[in-house]
Amino acid sequence: MSSSTASEANGPTAVEYIQHHLHNNSIGDGGFWVLNLDTLIYSWLLAGVLMYIAYTMGKKMTSDTPTGGQNVLEAIVEFVQQQIKDIFPGSNPLIGPLALTIFMWVFLMNAMDLIPVDLLPVLGQFVGINYMKVVPTTDLSTTFALALSVFALIIYYNIKIKGPMGYLKMFLFHPFGKYLIPVNIIMTTIEEVAKPVSLGLRLFGNMFAGELIFMLIALLGGASLLGLIPQIALGTVWAIFHILVISLQAFIFMLLTIVYLGMAHQDIEEH
Amino acid sequence: MSITATLIGQMITFAILVWFIGKYLWGPMTQMMDDRKKRIADGLAAAERGLHEQELAEQKAMQHIKEAKEQAAEILAQAQKRGAEIVEDAKGDAKAEGERLITAANAEIEQEVNRAKEALRAQVVDITIAAAGKIVKKEIDAKAHGELLKDVVGQI
């Protein structure tokens, strides 16, 4: 797949190839105030696809004779509903749409990984776009946008359900009771902060590593004609395995969101 | 490869997407699935009830058939009894009528016999008178000897 080989004099080296592929197409002056256009546009496109499916399906679905797409969506919705019923205490009108959106959106963004790694960037170069990172979830900004949104909801529901004092008490007296307040504060803070960090980093790490391995496999074929055979073999195996990874990561993100919000909905336990 | 302002854009996108999917997909779809669940449950309950009712109706029908059979048998028995009775009655009547007819016939025969006897008697008187007249060659005064002749005839 690679259009460039290390042996060609004017082509990029393997390191350059990978670095090129890991470069976001961004505007801004560096630092925090940078917009990664490729990340934004691909995630918006996928969000648009989801919205289109949701809107048309929501309009034309029938109770009596569901067909094709509606069956698939119903299966997904029922699956998410079951997870929530199993894990989430009580009921909350937001948790369903939230979990469903995370599952589908993250899945679609992850699924961009299955498109041949060079296809879209090469097409982009034809129309003058030099850098393009196709998979939005290989951008820390995306994964942390989701993780921090969930984190904000965790804090909101903690305060709403337990009350401000209850939430404060959780930091003071949890997990070791009232005689170890300083330790409790540190422990609980770490526990709480670890939630969004682990959420965001897990998804990012899995997707980034997967993308990187696709690039390395792509480099095989570029090195020599003989390399095409292992490239095709390994690429196929890795792509098939990656189907599992992208579904699993979307599922884990959704599940942990439900778990964390469920914990936020539990009344404080006394120690 | 660091966290950038893209984060903010993605958070806004995420919020809008959650709202949109909640409004247009999750809400209607869960509502519809709940409705459908309820309808299926209702339908199954109705089917169950229908089955039960059918069973009851079958039992009732069997009961009715049994009763009807019993009634029919009863009616048949009654009819047979009644028929036998009628036949018995008819036999009795016929016997009585026959007897009556025989009696009447006997009476008539007797009458006829009596009448014939009377006629015979009268003729015997006439013949006797004629014979006597011929014998005595003399007209017998029917009037004068009537008494005597009657006595004789009466002894015949």
Interface residues (C-beta under 8 A of the other chain):
Chain A: L22 N24 S26 G28 F32 W33 V34 L35 N36 T39 L40 S43 W44 A47 L50 M51 I53 A54 Y55 M57 G58 K59 M61 S63 L73 E74 V77 E78 Q81 P93 L94 G96 P97 L98 L100 T101 M104 W105 P136 D139 L140 S141 T142 F144 A145 L146 L148 S149
Chain B: M1 S2 I3 T4 A5 T6 L7 I8 G9 Q10 M11 T13 F14 A15 I16 L17 V18 W19 F20 I21 G22 Y24 L25 W26 G27 P28 M29 T30 M32 M33 D35 R36 R39
